[in-house]
Amino acid sequence: MTKYYLLTTALFSLILFSLNAQVITVQEKDTEVPLPGVLVFGEEPHLSKITDKYGRVDLSGFSNASKIHFQLLGYESKSTDLETISDSSSIVFLVPGLIQMEQAVITASRWRQSDQETPNKISVFNQEALQLRSPSNTADWLGSNGDVFIQKSQQGGGSPMIRGFSANRLLYSVDGVRVNTAIFRGGNLQNVISLDPLALQNTEVLFGPGSVMYGSDALGGVMAFETLKPNFSDSGIEVKGTFFSRFATANKEKTFHGDISFATKKWAFLSSASHFDYGDLEMGNKGPEDYLRPWYVIPSKDGDQSILNPNPDVQKQSGYSQLNLMQKVRYKPSNRTTWDYAFHYSKSSDIPRYDRLIEGSYEKPKYAEWKYGPQVWLMNQLSVSQLGRGKLYDQMSIKLAQQHFEESRINRRFNNPTLTDRVEKVNALSINADWVKTLFKENFLSYGAEIVYNSVNSSGTEQNIQNNEELPASARYPKSDWTSLAIYSTYHAHISDQLKFQGGLRFNQVLLSADFSSNEEFFPLPYQETTNNNGALTGSAGLVYNPSSSFTISPQVSTGFRAPNVDDLGKFFDSEPGAVIVPNPDLKPEYVYNAEVNLNKHWGNFLKVDASVYYTFLDRAMVRRPFELGGQDTIIYEGVPSKVLAIQNAASARVYGLQAGLEWSPSKNWLLYSKLNWQKGEEELEDETTSPTRHAAPLFGLTRITYSTKRLKVELSSNYSGEISFEDMPVDEKGKPHLYAKDENGNPYSPSWMTINLHSTYQLTGFLDLMLGIENIGDKRYRPYSSGMAGPGRNFSFSIKASF
């Protein structure tokens, strides 16, 4: 009996020891202070957890993981195994450091995995720097890492350019949901500002085609945003909150943000609200006088007035405001299943279209009014994530989303009483179902299906501002339905310790139907309805080769596609003075074929370099070309004889370039960070000659020197951009001389520029942070390539953050 009792006691103690061994603590090496918020993930993409406020995490479920990775901003990433952790008394120490050798990414496969396991070039943004730099909007945040060029037609906007592509040739994703709609246009696109930068938890940019995972539009890259997520509590009820406020001088910015979360073991809630208010932006006073705003128009029903600007550095009629709201609810009925609900809402004020308001001259302005009406974005999302028990998957994720978009264009020519207002509304429904299954060892298969549906409604009115008489006007778009159906899969193979493979395929069917009858009285089309049905097969294949533990070579080939959307096929739009774009129902998809090599090398924990060389060929490109409408190549549009154009599959283009980066940390307090991007693009013209592509940005980059201590962080940075001469200017841009400086021959060109900036943050107490910044210290007057707005002049900013 005694032997049986001793055996039972020993067995019970062993079980308890094994269970306790699953819970480990992560601490800072020097101080042994527990570290909350550490991301812990395995080689299998479904394995990821976060340490609690005591630095603890339960590693049950990681028993088969060959490696376990620990990642926290401000600390060196660490990789180890369960046996090593057990030998160290279940404590993992992280060393303070500013260079991240290994990071977790989601854009490559929709599942969290190490960036060392994927051949793609993916840029992961440092979320701690979001507080330090306090970007005005999400477009500025994207431009803060040195790999994404931002164009601005107005202050209330920001159109990213990535590897020679922009607008509807790039894809946006928020919490795993596609945000691109059927009316995302070519040219420049400002929709990214609808997302609140102060409500972001993670930001990634995947460079190159991403169509296998994300479908149509992902030609040049994917921008994936994860918003703040409430965490469950393991120790009763927890309440946390943050208040943030920022003030800046260049545009009299006043920003206020607050969020609060409430958590129990099974429920978690988070509420967030932000309000942004920007006045007219003041540019620098040292640079090209061509950028000055010497005059502006005061609109009036009694007669518009062109008046002189008392301070030409102030870009009159550029201010706007915006409200963002977010609500999230999480429910965990078991350790294997989690339900998430998210509500997002964004609404701007009217946003003046600055690049149109500066057309003409003091004596003869072109427009009295040109503005976007309130830009509205609303999203409801319900998702479920479940760990599998069967043979089909280890983890499943299903996301259902409903989105509503609203935008409008309001314009009136100088001293013309007719105000035109065109309103577009899009309702979008989507469902994404994703599964991942580990097949053997570290080889796994991810697969999924996607359905996206967009309903487009568009209307137009004309109002006489003198007598308020209102009449119908042509709509920008036909009443349309756009549907995308897709299945996709990616296989990840661990061939050896030095070689890994990742390959994927996607089949996509895109259907579009359009009804043009609402515009019958304005444009006599030879048809009233049309349909468009296209299928596309895309793929990618890449290797990750590690000749040593500190050196990675990743070659990859990939394809992408963009199916015609409603903006391509059905819009009526004055693209430039004296020209109008009309519908073309015979459009087909355009395709890209991409090859690249990504290199990463590090020396210890103090030096890291990376480089990417790429070549992308765009075939059957959708471009503007002369067209005939009812046998006529010129029609009257808004009272002006206009040349007829239409989007057609009539060209090819190629883009090639180099992206390079350097991180050097000579000590745990200092970091040198530098990025440089060079790209060149050529597109085929109507006469079979070539022109530089419109969205291949000039040489650009940034360099930062950062000093960090426990409470203080100071960052000195320089942003810079190269010149584009008149000879190298794209043909489309030569037709917009009002956007550019003039060279010695009077021709438009884009000068080079550089700014010096200083940002700092100081933790005054455990719950209060202060931030001070000076941007464009030299007060340079500059205008980023292709932009209508000049950049801010010397800008002093002050921010405060309180948390509990």
QUIWO-V488611 format. One line per field, one symbol per residue. burial: + if it has 16 or more other ideal C-beta (glycine too) atoms within 10 Angstrom, else -. A space follows every 10 residues. Layout:
burial=???
This chain:
burial=---------- ---------- ---+++++-- ---++--+++ +++++++++- ++--+++++- ++--+-++++ ++-++++++- -+--+----+ -+++-+++++ ++++++++++ ++++++++++ ++++++--++ ++++++++++ ++++++++++ ++++++++++ ++++++++++ ++++++++++ ++++++++++ ++++++++++ -+++++++++ ++++++++++ ++++++++++ +++----+-+ -+-+-+-+++ +-+-+-++++ +++----+++ ++++-+++++ ++++--++-+ +++-+++-+- ---+-+---- -+++++++++ ++++++-+++ -+-----+-+ -+-+++++++ ++++++++++ ----++++++ +++++++++- +-+-+++--- --++++++++ +-+-++++++ ++++-+++++ ++++++++-+ -+-+++++-- -+++++++-+ -+++-+++++ -++-+----- --++++++++ ++++++-+++ ++++-----+ ++++++-+-+ ++++-+-++- --+-+----+ -+-+-+-+++ ++++++---- -+-+++++++ ++++++++++ +++-+---++ +++++-+-++ ++-+-+++++ -+---+++-+ ++-+-+++++ ++++--+-+- ----+-+--- -+-+++++++ +++++++-++ +-+++--+-- +-+++++++- ++++-----+ ++++++++++ ++++-+-+-- --+++-+-++ ++-+-+--++ -++--+--++ +------+++ +-+-+-+-++ +-------+- +-+-++--++ ++++++++++ +++++-+-+- +---
